[in-house]
Amino acid sequence: MKTILIVDDEIEICESIKMILEYEDYHVEYTTEASVGIEKLGLTTYDAMLLDIQMPEMNGFEVLKIIKENKIDINVLMISAYGSLENAIKATKLGAFDFIEKPIDREKLLISIRNAVAQTNLKKENKKLKENLKDKEIMIGESQSIKSVFETIERVAVTDARVLITGENGTGKELIAKAIHRQSKRADRELVEVNCAAIPNELIESELFGHEKGSFTGAFKQRIGKFEQADHGILFLDEIGDMSLQAQAKVLRAIEEGKIERVGGGDAINVDVRIIAATNKDLKSEIKEGNFREDLYHRLNVIPVHIAPLRERKEDIPLLVNYFVKEICDKNGFSPKAFSKSAMDILKDQTWTGNIRELRNLIERLLIMVPENNIGETELLKFITTSETMLDDIFNVGNSFQEFKEKAERAFIKKQLEINDWNISKTSELLDIQRSHLYSKMKKYDIEKGKE
C-alpha cells in the first residue's frame, strides 16, 4: 500500500484529502504543523507528499527548500488557495512535482498522486537496478597485486588526474575505470565509454568528436561526439592502443587545449573531460614501431595502473569462484553449489589465458551442465580442455604422425601428473599402467615437476 503524507494547517482539508485517497487504497498520514511534517520525512519513507503553501509556522516554500537542501527523495505536490502563475513557477524551481489549486478537484488530485507515485516507483526500480549493476561490477581479490590496485584507485579517484590502465584481455580493466568513476567528483555524470578497437578507423574521429551535417557521405545530420557527451564527466578510452595515428593527434590536441572540433566543422568547442584510457598492448613497444604517439602516451600515463593476469594472483581464484557461483546461481534460480578442495586446486593450477573472463565462463558452464551440488575434480576435468598453446604445438602442420602421437602423449601424462600433485602411484593407478612404465614415459619425454 502506498503511503501519502499531507501537511496543511487546515485540518478540514487534511481530513477531506485523506478520505478521498483512502477510498483509492492509499495509506494517508497528515499533520497541521510544518515542523512535524519535516520530522516525519526524516523517520518514514513516503511515496508522495501534499504540501500547503500558506501556513503560519513555516510556509510551503520554506519546507520545500529544507527538503531540497537535505536531499530528501520525495515527490511533493504543492496545494494553495492562491493559484498564481508566480507561485507555480517558484514551486517548480524548488523541485515540486506538481501544483494543485484549492478548492481541490478530486480527479485532478488523483491523477497527480498517481503520477507522483508512479515516478517514485520508477526511481526505486532504477536505484535497485543500479545497485545490482554495481554489485556485478565490483573487483574481487586479496592478493598483494590487487590490493595495490585498490589503494591506487582510492588515492587517484578523487583527483582529476588522467589514468592509463594496462593488462591482458579479461583482467578487469573496465572494472577499474568504473571504480574510479564511482569514487570520483564526476560520479554524478555518466561514464562515457569508447571501445577504440571496435570502431573502424574512418569513423573513429566522428565517434570521438562528432560531425556536422553533410561533412561526409552518410552524414545526414549533426552528431555529438563522445568528448562533448563526457563534458564535465569522464571519458573511458578502452583499447586505445588500436586507435589510428590521425585520431591520436586529435585526442592529444583535445587534452592539451581542452577544445575539440567536429568533423566538417570550424568552431572550437570547449570541453572539460577527465580521460581514463586502457590497453592490452605494450605501448612503449608500439611507440618504437611507430604505431603510437609518444607525446600522447606521456599525456595519458599520469597515473599508471597495471592489473596482473590471473595466473600471477592465483590466491584470488577461490574468492572469484565463490563470487561467480553465488551470482550465477542467484540469477538462474539454482540451488547453491560448491567446489571440492581438489577441484579448486585444479582451477588454481590453470594458466587462464583468458583471465577472469575465461574463469567465469567455465564456472557458468559447470553450474549449468553439472547436476550435482558438489563439483569435484572428476566433474571439473570433463570441462577443462588443453590450453590453446599446447594444442597449437600438438597440431603443428610440420609434425609427422609419430611426432603428433608423442606430443599428445606427453601433454596428457604431464596434465595427469599435475592434477594428482605429481603423485606417481596415484597417477599410474589412474592411467592403469605400472609405476615403472610411467617412470619410463617421464624419462622419455623429459617430464619433470616445474619443467615445461
N, C-alpha and C positions, 0 to 999 in steps of 0.2 A: 504493500500500500504506500502510495506517495504522500509525503508529508509537506504541508504548506505552513509557513509562518506569516501571520498578519500583525503588522504594527500600525495602529491607528488610535488616536486619543479618544475617538468616539466609540463607546462600547456597543452602541446600536449597529454601527457599520460593521464592526468585527463579528457580531452575532449573525447579522444578515449574510455576510460573505461566507461565514462558517457553515451556515445552514445550506447554502447553495452548493458549496464544494463537497460537503459530507454526503449530500444526496448523490453526487457523482463518484462516491467511494474514495475521496481523498481524506487523509487524516489531517486535521487542522488544529493548530495551536495559535493563540493570539495573546497580545499584551497591549495595554494602552500607554505604556511608558517606553520611550525610545531606548533608554539605558538598559532596561530589562531585555529588550529585543536584541541589543548588541551582545549581552551576556549569553542569551540563548544560542546565538550564532556560534559562540565560542565553545558551547557544550554539546550541541547537537547538529547533525548534518540534515539539512532540509533540501527538498527538491526545487523549491521556488519560494519567493518571498513577496508579499504585498506590503508596500510601504507608503504611508501617507506623507504628503509634503508639509502641510501646516500642522505642527504640533507645538505645544507650549514649551516643553523642556528642551527639545532639540529638534530642528526641522529635518525633513527627509533628505535634503541635500547634504546636510552635515553627517547624517547616518551613512549615506551612500559613500561619502568621502572616506569615512572610517573603514567601511567595508573594502574599498579600493586600496587604501593605504596598508591594510592588514592582509591583503591578498586572500580574502575570503571568497572561495569559489562558489557563488550562488547567483542565479538569475533573479534580478529584482524588478518587479513591476511597480512603478510609481502610480499612486492614486491621489487625485486632488479635485477639489470643487472649483479650482481656478485653472481651467484647461487652456492656458495661453500657449501660444507657439513658443514664446520665450522659455517657459518652464519645461516644455517638451524637449527643446534643444539643449538646455542646461542638463536635464536628466540624462539624455543620451550621451553627452560629453563625459559625464561622470560614470558611464558604464551601465546605465539602466537598460533592461531588456525591452521594456515596453512602457507605455504611458496610458493610463485609463482615467477618464473623467468621471466625476460624481454628478448626478446620481449614476450608479454603476449599472450598465446594461448587462444582463445575465449572459447573453450569448457572446458578447464581446469579452467578458470576463473568462468564460470557459475556454474560448478559443485561445486567448493569451496564455492562460495557465497551461493548457495542453502543449502549446508551442514551447513554452519555457521548460516544462518537464521533459519534453522530447529532446530538447537541446542538452539538458543536463544529463540525460541517459546516454546521449551520443558522446558527450565529454568523458563520462565514466568508462564507456567502452573503448574509446581511443586511449585513455590513460592506461587501461588494463592491457590493451594490445601493445602499447609502448613498453610497459613493464615486462611483459612476456618476451618481447623482442630484445629488451635489454638483458634479460636473463640468458638468452641464447647467444648474446654477444660478449659474454664475459670471458676472460682469459683464465685458464686453469693451469696451475703448476706450483711446485715448491722447490724446484731446482735452483741452484745459485744463479744460473744464467737468466732464468725467467724472473727471479726476484729482482735482479739488477734492472731488467726491463721495466718492471712495476715501479721501481724507485725513480727511474728516469722519467716515466710518464707523469708521475705525481709532481716531480720538480718542474718539468717543462710545460705541462698543460696550461698552467695559469698565466704563462707568458704569451707573447705573440711571435716567438722565435720560429723560424722555419725548421722542419724536421725531415730528415731523409731516413726512411726505414728500408733496411736491406734484409734479405733472407730468401731461402729457396721457396718454390711454389708450395702452397699448402701449410706454411708455418704459422700463418695468422697475422700477416702484415696489415690487412684491412681491419682486424680487431684492434690493433694498436692505434690506428688512425681514429677509429670510433671512440676508443677510450680517452684519447687526448681531447677529442671534440666534446665529449660529455663533461669533462672536468674543466673545460676552458671558459674564458669570459664570453665566448661567442656561442655558447651552447644553446642560446635561445633561437639561433638561426639554424636552418637545416644544413647538414654536411653535404656539400655538392661533390659528387664523385665522377671521375672520368677514367675509364679504362683505355689508356693510350694504345694498347696493343690490339684492341678490338675495333678501332676506328681507322678506315683507310686513310693513307697519307693525304690524299687530295681533299679529305673532308675534315681533318683534324683542326685546321685553323678556324673553319666555320663553327665547329663544335665548341672550341675554346673561346673565340672572340665574337661569334655571331656574324651575321652578314646583312647587307641591305638588299632590298628587293631589286631583282634584275642584275645583281652583281656577277652572276654566272648562270649557266644553263641549269634550270631547275630551281633557281631561287625566286619562287613565285611571290614570296612575301618576306618581310623583315623577320630576322630571327635574333633572339637574345642569346648570347653565348654563356658558357659556364662561369667565366670570370665575372660577368655582370650579375648572374644569378647568385654568386657567392659574395657579392658586395657586403662588407661588414660581417662576413662569416668566414668559413674555412673551405678551401678547395683541396680535394684529395686527388692528386695525380698518380693513379696506380699504373704500374709498369711504364714508368717514364723513360726507361732505357730504350723503349721501342718507338719513341717519338722522333719524327723527322728533324733533320738539322734546321730546316726553314722554320718549323714550328718552335723549335728550341730557341731560336733567335728572338722570336716574338714574345715568348714566355719570359726570357731574360729581360727584354725591354719593359714588359709589364711589371716585373718585380722591381727593376731599377727606378722607373718613373712613376709607378702607381697609376698608369694610364694604359688604355687599350684603344684600338681602332677596329671597328667591324670590317669584315671583308667587303670591299667595294665602297667603304665609307671614308670620309676625310676628317671627321671630327674626332678629337681626342676625348675619351670618356674616362673620368676619374673612377678608380676602383680601390677599395680598401679590403684587401684579401689576404688572409693568412694561408700559406701553402704548406701542405704535408705531401711529400712525394714518397713513392715506394718502387722498388725494383728487385727482380731476382737476378739481375746481371751485375757483373763486376764493372762498375762504371769507370774505374781507373784504367782497366784494360780496354774498354770501349773508347776512352779518350785517346789512348795510344794508337788505336786502329782508325781513328778519325770519325767514329760514329757518334761521339757525344762531346758537347762543348765543355771545355774545362772551366770557363768562366761561369757557366750555368751550374756546373757541379758544385763549385765553391759557394755559389749563392744559395743553393738548396741544402747543402751539407752543414748547416749551422749547428744543429743537434743531430748527430748520427745515432740511430738505434738499430742494432743488429739483433735479429732473433735467430737463435741457434736451431739447427734441424733437430727433429725428434730423436734421431739416433744418438745425439750428443746429450740428451737430457732424459734418459730412459726412466729415471725415478718419477717423472711426471706421468708415465703411461698408465699406472693403476688409477690415478686420480681422473685422468681423461676418460678411461674406460668406464669407470663408475658413473661419471657425469653423463656420458653418452647413453649408457644403459638406462638411467633414470629418464633422460629426455625422450628417448625413442619409445620406451615402454609407456610412458605417460601419454605421448602423442598418439600411439596406436591402441591404447587400452589393453596392453599386455600385462600379465602378472609379472611381478619383479623377477629378474633373472640374475644369476651370479656366476662368476668365473672361478674355477678352481685355481689353487696356487700354481700348479704345474702349467695350466693354460695361460695364466698371467705371465709366468716366466717365459713361455714361448713368445708371447706378444712383446715382451721387453727385449727379446733377442733378435727381433726382425730389424731389417735395415730401414724400412719405411721411406722409400724414395719419394713417395707422395706425401710424406709427413702426416700432419694431423688429419688432413682431408682423407687420406688413404685409410688411416686408422678408423675414423668414423664410419666410412663406407663398409669396412669389414665388420665392425660391430653391428651395424644395421642389418647387414646380410645374415649374420649369425642369429640375431634375435628373431628375424623373420623365418629363417629356414630351419632352425633347430627347435623342435617342440619341447624338449626338456627345459626345466627351470634352472638346472645346474649345467653349465657348459664346461666340459673338461677338455683335456688335450686331444682325446680321440675325436670329439666333435669338431674341435678347432682345426685340426690338421687336414680335415676334409676340405677346408675352405682357404687354406693358406697355400698359395702357389709359389713355385720357384721364382726368384727375382728375375726381372726382365734382362738384367745384365748377364745373369747366368744362362738364361735361355738363348740370348744372342750368341754367347760363346759356344753353347752346345750345338746350335743350328747354323753355325758358320758355314757358308757355302763352300769353303775350301776344305772342310772336313771330309775324310773318307768315311765309309760306313763303320769301319772299325774304330776310328777316332771318335765318331759320334757316340758309339756304344760305351767307350771307355770314359768319355767326359760325362755322359749321363750317369754312369755307374758311380763315378767319383762324387758327383754332386749329390746323388741320392744317399750314399753312405755317409758323407760328411754331414748332411742335413739330419740324418737319424742320430748320429753321434751327438750333435749339438742339442737335439731335442731331449736326449737322455743324459745330458750333462756330462758327456764323454765317459759314461759308464760302459765299459766294454762288454761285461757279462749281460747287462740288460739289453744292450743294442744287438748283440749276437742272438739273444733269445728272440727278440722282436723280429729280426731278419731271418730267423730259423736257419742259422748257419753256425758252425763251430767257431769258438773264440780264435783258434789258431788260423782258421780261414779268414776271419775278419782282420786279424793282425797282418796277414799276408797281403790282403787288399789295401790296407792302410799304408803298408810299406811300398807296394807297387805304385800307388797313386800319390805318394808323398803327403799323406793326410796327417796333420798334427794339430793339436789344440792351439789356437791363436795364430795359425798359419793359413793364409788364403790359398 
